[in-house]
């Protein structure tokens, strides 16, 4: 088992960041490798929402079904129900002077031979999350580009 957590400050309101990054159906717009993220349950994003993620990573295509077990304007949390590797995680949204601090955490529960490559998977996941957060920041701040210029991109590790 290992945990990767990354955070970034986005110069947009908490509401704007939550409306985009809290809506799992928009994941393919900012998360690398995500081909599609569909809702298996009807209605707007909420507690007990089920998602079906199709992803291509490291040359493999995978499908993961997950359930959102916590959903509020400050935090969403999920856990996989089926898929290649049991996982869970959260997305945290905090107001900050720059706008919103967004933290994305993923926990993978490797088993068998996968445990042997956990250190490499951890490095890859940290690299991917950093790229994803930068992409999210660029997309959200681009909407308000007419008012301000883009700030510098900085992503940092969250304590685990």
Buried (B, 14 or more C-beta within 10 A) or exposed (E): EBBBBBBBBBBBBBEBBBBBBBBBBBBBBBBBBBEEBEBEEEEEBEEEBBBBBBBEBEEEEBEBEBBBBEBEEEBBBBBBBEBBEBBBBBBBBBEEEEBBBBBBBBBBBBEEEEEEEBEEBBEBBBEBBBBBBBBBBBBBBEEBEEEEEEEEBEBEEEEE
